[in-house]
């Protein structure tokens, strides 16, 4: 087991203590953190310190490693020991050995946090170093490194510049304001390691990013390369860690360092148009027959497209994405119309069940696809064209009455979704589109209403009725009247098996009979209408 020798000088008395430290198989010492050094300093209080006014905080009593003259001092918190073999102790000349001394300066009742922290570390074979590098950290933390000039010059452009020419005979170099002294020491120690990649293999990503930052500062290119190899191979956990890695690597790219292998994880050199990739993904989801996987991936794709739509940087690809989605809509509509034509043939009902069932399932599948695509377009606020496409399906609506309700009611779910979207303001189709939609699809929806209430788990009657009513009330008053009077005849016959549009009916009634426009407003409307027709 390797050891650090800690020395404390107190009123002419010298006390020496050996503390185990962690050593790698190749003999490299893992520099303890400043917190570790601070714990060691805390245990070495002045011999004749005055009694504080308040009792000291309780500490956990552990077994003492060496006797002390102080009263009940808590032993130092040892760093993790690692057993080192005899062969590892007798390592070659490029294997660092380490010694350290901690000096505790006496003052009048100083705070523990304000005590100076001084550590000396020697790399390489004992007594062979020819230079001191003093790292002055924040809050009085100081580390003195005993190193070899040739090792620094060979590995670091920073030290090569500092020790060039006449400066090569410099015996001491101070580096002020070190933000990360612990990692600085470890990075210098990596200059003495034969296999840096093996040294990094047990480190965390965050620690390697700290090492690569110091290596970049001192121009330690071989260390940077080893860190990049580590980052290319190790998994990145979470988006936050991924962003830290990418930002650090991109900073290195500006310095001319080859970072392509790491960046390939998040970017591709192959030119693959987003339209082609998205089309392939949409096709895979739309043609899937596996219910659970299809349902989950529909939810995932919808969520990801919603996230993309919220990013300003994605606006340039929005048109390509919308075009791809509408292309899928047209394909699904063509397939649905073809299936309806097939199912509406007179001989279709006489076919055996195993011949009819695949067609019925395909109808449900294509209707579900269209509902999903409508959700995507509504979330992207570009569903107006879909409303026009659906309102223009007069042939599909005519064939709708010829199919059994169990085969066709999925199509009415699309109509209901459109009415809900218009009623909520998610879609803003033109007046003629809204009127055509009601003319084409309201009656088929009424015909399927009883089945929708009992056969569709996702059907919300109150939401759908509110959406239909609000859609009707967006039309001119005369259109409201014709549609609501037709609805009234159906409602008086079917009752609960028909949408209850009573709220919309009451609004129309008040607009027509209770709060009619005054004559001057009516004249103004007629005047505006005549001017528009002349233009």
N, C-alpha and C positions, 0 to 999 in steps of 0.2 A: 504494500500500500504506500503510495506517495504521500508526502507530508509537506505542509507549509510551516515554516518556523516563524512564530509571532513573538516579537520582542517588545517588552514594555519597560521603560526606565522610570523609576519612581524614587526620588530622594537618594540617588546613588545606588539603589538596589536594582539589579537586573533580573527580570523573571522571564523565563523562556518556556514556551508551551508549544507542543506539536499538535496540529489539527489535520485530520485526514481530508484529502481533497480528491476530486474525480480526475482520473487519468484515462485517456483512450488507449486502446490496444497498441497504437503506434507511439504512445508516450506523450501525446499532446495534452496539455492541461486545459481544462475548461475553466476559463476565468470566472470566479464567482461574481455575482452582481454587486453593485454598490450597497444594496440592502444587506447582503451577506457580510460585507466588510463592516457595515455599521453595527451589525449584531455583535461582531467580534470586539469592536471598540467599546460598545456599551458595557461589556463585562470587565473592562479594565478601568476601574474608577481610582482616583487618587487615594493614597494610603491614609492620610489624615484628613479625610473630608469631614466637614461639619454635618451635624445631624439636621436633616430638613425639618421644617415646622410641621409638615404633614407626613403621615406614614407613607413609605414607598409602595408602589403597586405590587400586588402579589405576583410571584413568578412561580413557574413549575420547577420543582426541585428535581434535578437529575443527578446521576452518579458523577462525581468529580473525576477528572482525568489527572489533575495535578494539584497539590496543596497550594493555597494562597493565604496571604496574611490579611486579606480583607475579610470583613465580617459577612458571612453567608452570601458569597457572590454566586450568582447563577452561572453555571458553566456555559461556554459558547455553544451556539447551535452549529453542530458539525455539518459540513457539506456532505453530499452523498459519496461514500467511499466506493471505490472500484478496485477489486483485487488485481494486482499486476504481477505477472510471473517474473521469475528471475531473468529470463531472457529479455523481457521487456524492460527490466531495470537496467540491464547492460546493453542499452540500445546504441546505435551508431551515432556518429558525430552530428548528423542532421536531425537527431531527435532531441527536442528541447527538454532541459531540466529546469525546474522552477524553484526559486526561493523568494520569500516575501517577508517584509518586516513592517509592523504597524507601530507607530509612535503616538503615544497619547500625551499631549501637552497639558500641563496642569494650569488651571485657572481658578478664579474664585467663583465657585458654584456655577459653572457653565451649564447650559442646556445640552442635552445629549445630541440634539440635532445640529448644534453649532460647533461640536468638536471637530477639529480637522481630521481628515481621513487620508493617511499617506500609506501607499503600498508600493513595494519594490518587487519587480518580477524580472527574472533572468531567463533568457531563451538560449538554447544550445547547451553545449557542455559547460559545466560550472567553471568560472574563471576565464573563459575564452572570449567573452564579449569585449568589444572595443569602442562602444558608444552608448550613450544614455539618451533615451527619448522620454521627455517628461510630458505627460498628458494632464493638462489642467482642466478639470471638469467644473461643472457648476456646483454651488454650495460647498466649496472648499474641498471637493474630492480630487485627490492627486495620485497619479500612478507613474512610477519611474520604471521604464523598461530598459533592461540591459540587453543590447542586441548586437548584431554583427553588421558592419557597414555594407559589406559585399552582398549580404542577403537582402538588405533594404534596396540597394541600388539595382540589383538584378531583377527584383520583383515589382518595384514601384517607381513610376515615372515622377511622382511627387517627391520622393526622397532622392531620386537621381538628380533632379533639378536642384534641390536644396544642397546636395553634397557634391556638386560639380566643381571642377577646377580647384582653386585654393580652399574652397569650403570643405573639401574631402577630409581634411585633417580636423574638422570640427569634432569635439568630443561630446558635446551635449546639444540637443535641439529641443526647444520647448514648443508645444502646440497648445495654443490658448483656446478657451471656450469650446471644449469638446462636448457635443450634445449627447454622445453615446459612448462613454469611455469603455464600458464593459465590452461592447462589440468592437471597438477600436482595438483593444487588447487581443480579442479573439481573432480579428482579421490579420493582425501582425503575426500572431502565432501560426496562422495558416501558411505563412511563408516558409515555415519549417516542416511542413507536412508533405510527404511524398504523394499521397492520394487524398486530395482535397474532397473529391466526390464522396469517398467513404466517410470522411469526417462530417460531411453535411447530411448524410443519409438519414440520421435520426433527428435532425432539426425540424422545427415547424416552418411553415411557409412564411409566417410573419418575421421570424428570426432571420431567415435567409434573406428576406427583403432588407432587413437592417444591415446585414453583412454586405450585401451588394451595394448599398448606399455608401458605406465607408470605403469599400473597394473602388468604387467609382471616384470618390474624392481623392484617394491616394494613387489612382492609376494602376491598380493591381489587376491587370487584365486577365491573367490566368485564373484568378479567383472569380472574376466576373463570369468567365466562361464556364467554370464549374457550377456556379450558382444558376446560370441559365440552363445548363444541362439538368440540374435538379428541378428547376421550375417547369421544364418541358415534360418531365416524367411523372412528377408527383400530382395527385388529384388536388384540385382547388375546391374548397368547401364553401359553398354559398356565393351569392352575387357580390357581397362586399369584399370578400377575399379575392375574387376574380378581378374586380375593378382595381384593387390595389396592385395586383400583379401586372395587369395590363398597363396601368399608368407608369409603374416603375420601368417596365420594359420599353415603353415608347420613349421615355426620357433617355434611355440608353441608345435607342435608335438614332436620336439626334446627335449622339457622340460618335456615330459611325460603327457601333458594335453590331455584329450579326445576330439579330434577335428573331429572324424569320421562323425558326423551328418552334419557338414559344407562341408567336402570333398566329401560327397556322391553326392553333386550337380554336381561335375565334374568328378567323378570316380565311378565305379560300382564294387561291390563285386562279382556279378554274373559272372561266367566265360562264356563269349559268344564269340566264335571265330570270329575274324573280317571277315573271309571268309563267314561264314553263314550270318552275318548281311549285308554285302555288296551284297551278292547274293539275299537276300530278297528285298533290296532296288532296285537293278537292275530289278528284276522280276516285282515289282510294277510299275516301270516306263515303262518298255517295253510292258507290257500287258494293259496299260491304254488306254481307248478309248475316254477319255475326252480331246479334242484338246488343250484347253488353259492350263489346269493344267499340262498336259503332256509336253507341250512346255516349260513352266516355270521351271518345275522340271528337265528337261533335261539340261537346262542352269545352274541351281543351282548345280546339281551333277557334271557337267563338270568343273565348277569353283572350287568346293571344292576339287575334285580329283587333279586339277592342283596345288592348294595350298599345298596339302599334298605331292605332288611329289617334291616340292621345299624345303621341310624340310629334313635336314640330318637325323633326328631321325626316319623318316618314311621309310628309305631305307630298313629296315629289313622286312617290310610288303609289299614291292613292288611286290615281286614274287607272293605272295598270291593274291594281287589285280589283277595283270596281268592274272593269271590263271582263276580267276573268270570272267573277261571281255571276255577272249577268249572262255570260256565255254558258255557264252551268245551268242557270235558270231556263234559258231557251232549250237546252238539251233535255232537261227534265220535263218541261212542258210538252215538247214533241213526243217524248216517250209516253207521257200520261195520256195524251190525246190518242195515240195509237192503241194503247191498252183499252181505252174507253170504246173505241170503234170496234175492237175485237170482242169486248164483253157485251156490246149492244146488239150483236148479230143474233137473229132469232134462234139459230141452232145452238148457240153457246149454252143456253140454259139446259139443253138436253144432253150435253156432254157429261161424261163421268166426272166425279168429284176430283180425281187425281189430275184431270186435264184442266179443270176450272180453277183449282186452288192456286197454282203458280201465278196465274194472271191476277187473281184477287190480291195475292201477297205483293206482287209487283206494283199494283195500283197504290196499295198502302205505303209501300216503300218510296215511290216517287212523290206521293203527296207529303210524306214526312220530310223528304229532301227539300221540297219547295218551302215548307214551313221553316226549316232550318236556315235556308238561304235568305228567306224574308227576315228572320231575326237578325242575321248578319247585316243585311242592308239597312234595316231600321236602326241598329246600333251605330252604323256609319253615317246615318242621316242621309241616305241616298236611295230610299225605297220608292220614290215617286214613280219612277219608270216601271217598277214591278207592279204598282197599282194599275197603271195603264195596260200593261201586258195582260194582267188577270182580267180586267174589265172587258178586254177585247176578245175573250175566249167564248164567243157566242156558240160555236159548235160544241165545245166541251160542255157548256151549260145545257144545251139541248139534249145531248146524249145522257146527261146526268139523270134525267127522269126515267130512262129506259133500263137503268141498272138497279139491281136489288139494293136496298138501303145499306145492308151490311157491307157491300162492296164500295159504296160511293161516299159514305159519310166522312171519310178522311179528307175529301176535297173540301167539304164545307168548313173544316177546321181552318183552312187557308183563308177562306172568305171571312170567317169570324176574326182571325188575327188581323186582317187588313182593317176591318171596322174598328177594332180596339186601337190600332195604331193611329188611325185618323182621328178618333175621338180623343186620344191623348196628345195629339199634336206631334207625334213622332213622324208622321207622313203629311206632306202638304201638297197633294196632287191638285191639279186644276179643277175648276168647277165642273167642266164637262166630263172629266174622268170620274169624279165622285158620283155624278148623276148616272153615268153609264154603269159604274160598278153596282149601284143599287138596282138599276133596271135589270142587269144581267144575273146577279147572284143573290139578291135578297130572297126571292121566292124559293130557289133551291135550298137555301139555308133554312127557311121556314119549314120546308118539307122534311128536312132531316133533324129538326130541332128536338123532337122527342127522343130520338136515338142518341143524339149528342149528349143530352142530359144524363142518360143512363149508361151509355156505352163508352164514353170518353172520360177517363179519370182526370185529365188536365183541363176539362171544360168548366169554366166559371160563368154561370148563367148571368149573374148580376153585372159582371164586368163586360160581357158581350152585349147585353141589352143596353147598357149605358153607351158603349161604343157605337152601336147601330143608331141609337137616338141622336147622339151628338153629330154623327155623320149626316143624318137627314137634315138636321137643323142648320148645317152650313150652306144648304142650297137656297136659292131664291124661294120666296114664300109660296108661289104657285107650284113649284116642284115639291115642296114640303107637303102641300095639301094633297096632291095626287098620290104620293107614296103612302102617306099616313092613312088616307081613306081606303086604299087597297089593303093596307095592313089591318085596318079595323075589321074589314070583312073576314079576313083569315082568323083574327083573334077571337071573334064572336062565334066562330065555328069550332076552333081547336082548343081554345082556352089555354091551359098550362102547356100544351104541346106546341105553342106558338110563342115567339119572343114577346115579352110584355113591354111595350113601348109607351106606356101610359105617361111617363114624365115628358117625353118628347111631344106627345099629343097635347098635353096641357100647355106647354110652351107655345106650340103652334096656335092653339085656340086663343090664348091671350094676345098673341101678336095679331091675330086676325079679327077678333071680336071685341076685346077689352081695351087694348092700347093701339088702335090703328093709327097710322100716320095721318096728320092733318092734311087738308086738301092742298095747301101750298107745297108741302113736302112731296105729295103725290105728283103734283104738276112738275116739280123739279126733277123727279125721277124720270118722268116721261120726256122732259126736255133733254136730259142727259142721254137718254136712249136714242132719241132722234138724231142728236148731234153725232153720236157714235156711228149710227148707220150711214150718215152722209159721208163720213170720213172713209 
